[in-house]
Protein backbone atom coordinates (compact mmCIF):
# COMPACT_ATOMS: atom_id res chain seq x y z
CA UNK A 1 0.00 0.00 0.00
CA UNK A 2 1.33 3.42 -0.98
CA UNK A 3 1.65 5.87 1.90
CA UNK A 4 2.40 9.47 1.10
CA UNK A 5 4.04 11.56 3.78
CA UNK A 6 1.14 13.46 5.36
CA UNK A 7 3.21 15.32 7.94
CA UNK A 8 2.15 18.68 6.53
CA UNK A 9 -1.48 17.70 6.22
CA UNK A 10 -3.77 20.06 8.16
CA UNK A 11 -5.16 17.15 10.19
CA UNK A 12 -1.71 16.06 11.35
CA UNK A 13 -0.82 19.67 12.12
CA UNK A 14 -3.98 20.11 14.20
CA UNK A 15 -3.30 17.11 16.40
CA UNK A 16 0.35 18.02 16.75
CA UNK A 17 -0.59 21.52 17.92
CA UNK A 18 -3.01 20.08 20.49
CA UNK A 19 -0.69 17.32 21.69
CA UNK A 20 0.07 19.02 25.00
CA UNK A 21 -3.23 20.87 25.41
CA UNK A 22 -5.95 19.78 27.85
CA UNK A 23 -8.58 21.20 25.47
CA UNK A 24 -10.38 18.61 23.40
CA UNK A 25 -10.50 18.92 19.62
CA UNK A 26 -14.05 19.46 18.35
CA UNK A 27 -15.10 18.14 14.97
CA UNK A 28 -18.51 18.92 13.50
CA UNK A 29 -20.33 17.00 10.78
CA UNK A 30 -22.33 19.08 8.30
CA UNK A 31 -24.17 17.71 5.29
CA UNK A 32 -22.96 19.64 2.24
CA UNK A 33 -25.83 21.66 0.83
CA UNK A 34 -27.95 21.56 3.98
CA UNK A 35 -30.10 23.46 4.82
CA UNK A 36 -29.42 25.12 1.45
CA UNK A 37 -26.35 25.13 -0.81
CA UNK A 38 -25.74 28.84 -0.29
CA UNK A 39 -25.26 28.45 3.47
CA UNK A 40 -22.62 25.71 3.64
CA UNK A 41 -19.53 27.91 3.32
CA UNK A 42 -20.81 30.52 5.78
CA UNK A 43 -21.67 27.79 8.28
CA UNK A 44 -18.21 26.24 8.11
CA UNK A 45 -16.53 29.62 8.57
CA UNK A 46 -18.86 30.42 11.46
CA UNK A 47 -18.17 27.06 13.07
CA UNK A 48 -14.48 27.86 13.07
CA UNK A 49 -15.08 31.26 14.66
CA UNK A 50 -16.99 29.56 17.48
CA UNK A 51 -14.42 26.93 18.42
CA UNK A 52 -14.63 24.20 15.80
CA UNK A 53 -11.25 22.64 15.02
CA UNK A 54 -12.17 20.25 12.22
CA UNK A 55 -15.12 19.83 9.83
CA UNK A 56 -16.50 16.63 8.37
CA UNK A 57 -18.41 17.61 5.25
CA UNK A 58 -20.99 15.00 4.37
CA UNK A 59 -21.45 13.91 0.77
CA UNK A 60 -25.23 13.33 0.47
CA UNK A 61 -26.32 9.91 -0.74
CA UNK A 62 -29.81 8.56 -1.31
CA UNK A 63 -29.26 5.21 0.44
CA UNK A 64 -27.03 5.74 3.50
CA UNK A 65 -26.22 2.65 5.55
CA UNK A 66 -25.05 4.14 8.84
CA UNK A 67 -27.08 7.34 9.10
CA UNK A 68 -30.13 7.77 11.28
CA UNK A 69 -33.24 9.81 10.43
CA UNK A 70 -31.64 13.21 11.12
CA UNK A 71 -28.76 12.93 8.67
CA UNK A 72 -30.91 11.00 6.18
CA UNK A 73 -33.27 13.97 6.19
CA UNK A 74 -30.48 16.48 5.65
CA UNK A 75 -29.08 14.40 2.79
CA UNK A 76 -32.47 14.21 1.09
CA UNK A 77 -32.93 17.97 1.38
CA UNK A 78 -29.48 18.60 -0.10
CA UNK A 79 -30.07 16.18 -2.97
CA UNK A 80 -33.44 17.77 -3.74
CA UNK A 81 -31.68 21.14 -3.93
CA UNK A 82 -29.26 19.87 -6.54
CA UNK A 83 -26.10 19.20 -4.57
CA UNK A 84 -23.42 17.40 -6.60
CA UNK A 85 -19.87 16.27 -5.98
CA UNK A 86 -18.55 19.09 -8.16
CA UNK A 87 -20.51 21.63 -6.11
CA UNK A 88 -19.05 20.16 -2.91
CA UNK A 89 -15.53 20.63 -4.27
CA UNK A 90 -16.43 24.23 -5.12
CA UNK A 91 -17.61 24.76 -1.54
CA UNK A 92 -14.27 23.50 -0.21
CA UNK A 93 -12.42 25.84 -2.57
CA UNK A 94 -14.49 28.76 -1.31
CA UNK A 95 -13.69 27.89 2.30
CA UNK A 96 -10.00 27.66 1.40
CA UNK A 97 -10.06 31.24 0.16
CA UNK A 98 -10.71 32.34 3.75
CA UNK A 99 -9.78 29.51 6.10
CA UNK A 100 -7.23 26.79 6.79
CA UNK A 101 -9.57 24.66 8.93
CA UNK A 102 -9.07 20.93 8.22
CA UNK A 103 -11.90 19.50 6.10
CA UNK A 104 -12.67 15.80 5.72
CA UNK A 105 -15.17 14.52 3.18
CA UNK A 106 -17.39 11.84 4.70
CA UNK A 107 -19.78 9.65 2.78
CA UNK A 108 -20.40 6.43 0.92
CA UNK A 109 -18.49 4.72 -1.85
CA UNK A 110 -21.27 4.77 -4.48
CA UNK A 111 -21.06 8.50 -5.30
CA UNK A 112 -17.26 8.22 -5.34
CA UNK A 113 -17.39 5.32 -7.79
CA UNK A 114 -19.80 7.21 -9.97
CA UNK A 115 -17.50 10.24 -10.04
CA UNK A 116 -14.49 7.99 -10.59
CA UNK A 117 -12.02 7.17 -7.84
CA UNK A 118 -9.00 8.73 -9.55
CA UNK A 119 -10.88 11.88 -10.52
CA UNK A 120 -12.48 12.12 -7.07
CA UNK A 121 -9.17 11.95 -5.19
CA UNK A 122 -7.50 14.39 -7.58
CA UNK A 123 -10.36 16.90 -7.39
CA UNK A 124 -10.64 16.58 -3.62
CA UNK A 125 -6.93 17.24 -3.12
CA UNK A 126 -6.93 20.14 -5.58
CA UNK A 127 -9.90 21.73 -3.80
CA UNK A 128 -8.17 21.59 -0.42
CA UNK A 129 -9.71 18.51 1.21
CA UNK A 130 -7.56 17.02 3.97
CA UNK A 131 -8.90 13.49 4.39
CA UNK A 132 -11.66 10.99 3.66
CA UNK A 133 -14.07 8.90 5.73
CA UNK A 134 -15.88 6.23 3.70
CA UNK A 135 -17.74 4.09 6.29
CA UNK A 136 -18.91 1.39 3.89
CA UNK A 137 -15.44 0.42 2.66
CA UNK A 138 -14.32 -2.51 4.85
CA UNK A 139 -10.66 -2.58 5.72
CA UNK A 140 -10.18 -5.61 3.48
CA UNK A 141 -11.56 -3.75 0.46
CA UNK A 142 -9.98 -0.36 1.09
CA UNK A 143 -7.37 -1.00 -1.58
CA UNK A 144 -9.85 0.16 -4.22
CA UNK A 145 -9.06 3.74 -3.25
CA UNK A 146 -6.40 3.73 -0.52
CA UNK A 147 -3.45 3.97 -2.88
CA UNK A 148 -4.94 6.78 -4.97
CA UNK A 149 -5.94 8.68 -1.83
CA UNK A 150 -2.43 8.29 -0.44
CA UNK A 151 -0.91 9.53 -3.70
CA UNK A 152 -2.97 12.71 -3.29
CA UNK A 153 -2.07 13.14 0.38
CA UNK A 154 -5.61 12.29 1.56
CA UNK A 155 -5.56 10.19 4.75
CA UNK A 156 -8.25 7.52 4.98
CA UNK A 157 -9.84 7.63 8.42
CA UNK A 158 -11.27 4.29 9.58
CA UNK A 159 -13.89 3.59 12.21
CA UNK A 160 -13.89 1.31 15.24
CA UNK A 161 -17.02 0.45 17.24
CA UNK A 162 -17.93 -1.47 20.40
CA UNK A 163 -18.30 -4.66 18.35
CA UNK A 164 -14.83 -4.30 16.77
CA UNK A 165 -12.52 -7.07 18.09
CA UNK A 166 -9.26 -6.00 19.71
CA UNK A 167 -7.11 -7.47 16.95
CA UNK A 168 -9.09 -5.61 14.31
CA UNK A 169 -8.75 -2.36 16.27
CA UNK A 170 -4.98 -2.79 16.18
CA UNK A 171 -5.06 -3.47 12.45
CA UNK A 172 -7.21 -0.39 11.82
CA UNK A 173 -4.83 1.69 13.92
CA UNK A 174 -1.91 0.44 11.84
CA UNK A 175 -3.57 1.38 8.52
CA UNK A 176 -5.25 4.64 9.53
CA UNK A 177 -3.83 8.08 8.93
CA UNK A 178 -4.92 11.28 10.63
CA UNK A 179 -6.95 9.77 13.45
CA UNK A 180 -9.20 6.83 14.30
CA UNK A 181 -12.93 7.52 14.44
CA UNK A 182 -14.33 5.82 17.55
CA UNK A 183 -18.06 5.11 17.22
CA UNK A 184 -19.20 5.12 20.82
CA UNK A 185 -22.37 3.05 20.32
CA UNK A 186 -23.52 0.45 17.84
CA UNK A 187 -26.28 1.37 15.39
CA UNK A 188 -26.96 4.35 13.17
CA UNK A 189 -26.07 7.98 13.82
CA UNK A 190 -28.26 10.09 16.05
CA UNK A 191 -28.20 12.15 19.22
CA UNK A 192 -28.85 9.91 22.20
CA UNK A 193 -29.69 10.45 25.84
CA UNK A 194 -26.59 10.99 27.95
CA UNK A 195 -27.35 8.09 30.26
CA UNK A 196 -27.68 5.66 27.36
CA UNK A 197 -24.34 6.74 25.99
CA UNK A 198 -22.66 6.68 29.40
CA UNK A 199 -23.73 3.12 30.08
CA UNK A 200 -22.35 1.75 26.82
CA UNK A 201 -19.23 3.77 26.19
CA UNK A 202 -16.71 3.37 29.02
CA UNK A 203 -15.77 -0.25 28.40
CA UNK A 204 -15.38 0.52 24.71
CA UNK A 205 -13.14 3.53 25.40
CA UNK A 206 -10.96 1.44 27.70
CA UNK A 207 -10.48 -1.08 24.88
CA UNK A 208 -9.73 1.69 22.41
CA UNK A 209 -7.02 3.09 24.69
CA UNK A 210 -5.42 -0.35 24.88
CA UNK A 211 -5.52 -1.09 21.16
CA UNK A 212 -5.35 2.23 19.31
CA UNK A 213 -1.95 3.60 20.25
CA UNK A 214 -0.52 4.95 16.98
CA UNK A 215 -3.19 7.50 16.00
CA UNK A 216 -5.13 10.21 17.79
CA UNK A 217 -8.63 9.11 18.81
CA UNK A 218 -11.86 11.02 18.15
CA UNK A 219 -15.13 9.78 19.63
CA UNK A 220 -18.55 10.38 18.10
CA UNK A 221 -22.18 9.20 17.78
CA UNK A 222 -24.65 10.34 20.42
CA UNK A 223 -22.96 13.52 21.71
CA UNK A 224 -25.37 16.45 21.96
CA UNK A 225 -23.99 18.75 24.68
CA UNK A 226 -20.80 20.05 26.25
CA UNK A 227 -21.44 17.78 29.22
CA UNK A 228 -21.72 14.72 26.96
CA UNK A 229 -18.55 15.70 25.15
CA UNK A 230 -16.57 16.35 28.32
CA UNK A 231 -17.58 13.03 29.85
CA UNK A 232 -17.30 10.81 26.79
CA UNK A 233 -14.12 12.36 25.39
CA UNK A 234 -12.29 12.55 28.73
CA UNK A 235 -9.77 9.91 27.64
CA UNK A 236 -9.88 10.76 23.93
CA UNK A 237 -8.19 13.46 21.87
CA UNK A 238 -11.50 14.98 20.85
CA UNK A 239 -15.14 14.52 19.97
CA UNK A 240 -17.43 14.62 16.95
CA UNK A 241 -20.98 16.01 16.79
CA UNK A 242 -23.29 15.53 13.82
CA UNK A 243 -26.95 14.75 14.40
CA UNK A 244 -27.37 17.23 17.26
CA UNK A 245 -25.97 19.97 15.02
CA UNK A 246 -28.25 19.03 12.12
CA UNK A 247 -31.21 18.99 14.53
CA UNK A 248 -30.32 22.50 15.70
CA UNK A 249 -30.14 23.75 12.12
CA UNK A 250 -33.46 22.09 11.30
CA UNK A 251 -35.15 23.67 14.32
CA UNK A 252 -33.88 27.19 13.62
CA UNK A 253 -33.88 27.43 9.80
CA UNK A 254 -35.06 29.61 8.08
CA UNK A 255 -36.22 32.11 10.66
CA UNK A 256 -34.33 35.37 11.06
CA UNK A 257 -31.11 34.93 12.96
CA UNK A 258 -31.04 31.15 12.49
CA UNK A 259 -27.27 31.07 11.89
CA UNK A 260 -26.65 32.92 15.15
CA UNK A 261 -28.69 30.26 16.97
CA UNK A 262 -26.63 27.53 15.33
CA UNK A 263 -23.35 29.24 16.17
CA UNK A 264 -24.47 29.69 19.79
CA UNK A 265 -25.07 25.94 19.96
CA UNK A 266 -21.64 25.28 18.48
CA UNK A 267 -20.03 27.58 21.03
CA UNK A 268 -21.86 25.82 23.85
CA UNK A 269 -20.65 22.41 22.64
CA UNK A 270 -17.05 23.50 22.90
CA UNK A 271 -17.08 25.78 25.91
CA UNK A 272 -20.28 25.01 27.82
N, C-alpha and C positions, 0 to 999 in steps of 0.2 A: 504494500500500500504506500502510495506517495504521500509524504508529509512535508508540506511547505513550512518554512520557518514563519511562525505567526507571532513572533516576539513583539512586533510593532503594531499588531492588531489592536484596535481600540478596546476590545474585550480584555485581552491580556493586560493592557495598560491600566484599565480600570481596577482589576483585582490586585495588581501590583501596588497601585497607589493606596488601596484600602487594606493592604496586608497587615499593617500595625494599628489600624483604627478600630475602636470598639463599635463604631457606627455600622449598621448593616446596610448592604447594598440593596436598593429597591429596584426591581424590574416590573414594568407594567406591560400587560398585553392589551393591544388595541387592534380591533379588526379594521384593516385598511378599507377606507370608504364608508365607515360607519361613524356617526349617524348619517353623514352625507360626504361625498368625495371632497368637497371644498374645505371641510373642517379638519381633515386628518393632519395636515402639516401644522396648523395652528395648535392642535391638541398636543402633538408631540413636543413642540417648542414650549408650550405652557407646562407640560409635565416636567420638563427639565428645570424650568424656573422654580418649580415647587417641590424639588427634592428628588426627582426620578433620576436614577443613575444609568438605566439601561431600558431599552424599549424592544419588546417583541411585537412585531407588526404581522398580524395575521393575514394570510392569503385566503380569502373566502373560497369555500368549496361547497358544492350542493349536497354532498353526502359524507359529512364528517363522522369519523368513527369514535373519537374520544371526547367530543364536545357535548356538553349538556344543552338544555333549552336556551339559555341566555346567549351563548356564543353562536349556536345554530341560528337564532333569530337575527343577530347582528350580521352574520354572513349572508343570510337571505336578503336582508335589506340592502347590503352593499352590492350583491349580485344584481338585484332588481334595478339598482341605480347605475348599472353599467360598469362596475369595477372590472378591470382587466389586469393581467400581470404587467403589461407595459405601463399602465397608469400607476401601478404600485412602484415601479422603478422610478417613474417621474417624481412621485411623492418623496422618495428617498433622496433623489437629487436636490429637490427643493429644500429639504431639511439640511442637507450638507452645505447649502449656500450660507446657512446661518448657525449651524451647530455641529459639534463633533461628538454628540452623544452616541454611544454604541447602539446599533440597530441590528436585530436578528430577524430574519424572515422565518415565520413559523406557519406550517401548513402541511398539506398532504401531497403525496407523490403524484397523484393523477394530473393536477394542473401543471406540475413541473414536467412530466413526461409529454404532455400536450405541447408545451412551449418548446421542449427539447432540452435535455439535460445540459449539453454543452453551451447552448445559447443562454439558458437560464443562469448558469454559474458565471458566464462571462458578463452578462448584463447586470447581474446582481453586484458583482465586484466593481464594475465600472460605475455603477450608481452610487456606491459607497456603503453597501451592506457589509456587515462585519461577521456574520455567521448564519447558520441554518439549523432549524429544528424541524425534522420531518418525522413525526411520531409513528407513522405506519410503515417505516422502513425498519425491519428487524435487523439486528446487528449482523446476522449471517448474510443478509442481502444488501448491505450498505455499499458494497463495492460498485453497484450500478451508478453511484454518483460520488462516492468518497474521494476517488482519485481526482476527478475533475474539480471538485470543490477545493481540494487541497492545492491543486495547481493555481487556483485563483485566490488563495489565501483566505478561504471561507471555512472556519472550523465547523465541524458537524457536532452538535450538542445532542447527546443521547439521554434517555430517561431511565431512571430506576424507580421502582414502586415497591410497596410492602410485599408483593408476591414475587419479587425478583430474588432468586437464590443468591447466596453469598458469592459463590464462584462467578456467577454471571455479573454481579456488581463489580467485581475486580476486573473482569474482562472489559466491561463498559468503561471503567475508569482508565484502563490502559489505552483504549482506542479513542476516547473523547478528547476534544480540544476546547479550550475556553472555560467550560465548567460542566458539571454534571447536574442535570435537572432532576430533582428529587420530588417525585409525586407522592404527597403525604398520605393519600388515601386511595384505595382502589375505586374504580368506576369512572364516570365521565366528569368533566369539569363542572364547577358550580360552587357558589358560596355556600358554606355549611355552617351549622351552629358550632360555636367554639367548643362546647363540651364534647360534641361528636368527634371533632378533629383531635382534641386533646387526648381522648381515650385511645385513639388508634395510632397516634403518630410517634410516641416516645420510643417504643421498642424499635420501630423502623429507623428512626434517626440514630439510635445507638448502633444499629447494624451498618448504617451508612458510614458513620464515623470510623468503624472498624475496617470497612472494605474499600471505601473511596478515599484514597490517601494522596493521589497524584494531582487531582484537579480541585479547584474551588467547588463548593456545594451550594446550590440555590434550591430552596424548598418552595413548592407551590401547591395549588389545588385547595380550596376551602378557606383561604385567608380573606377576611373582609374588614378588618380593623387593625389599628395600631397595636392593640392588646394581643390580638391573634398573632400578628407578625412577631412581636417581641417574644412571646412565649414559644411559638413554633420554631422560630429561626434562632433561638438562643445559642445553639451549638452549630449553626450553619454560617456561611459567609453572607447570606442574604435571603431575600424572599421575593416571591412573584405573586402578583395580583392580576386577575383577569376578569372573571365573572362579576365580582363586586363592582369593578370599575364600569363595565358595560351596563350593569343594572343602574348605576348612578347616572350615566349618560342617558339611558332610556327614560328614567324618571324625570329628568330635568329638561331634555330637549323637546320642543324648540323654543320654550318660553324665553323671554328676555333675561339675559344674564346667565343662561344655562352653562356657559363655559366657566364662569366664575364659580358656580356651584360645584362643577366637576373638579376644578383646580383646588378648591377648598377641601374636597374629599381626599384628593391626592396628597395635599399637605398634611392632613390629619393621619393618613396612613404612615407617613414617614416620621412625623414628629409628635403625633398625639394631639 
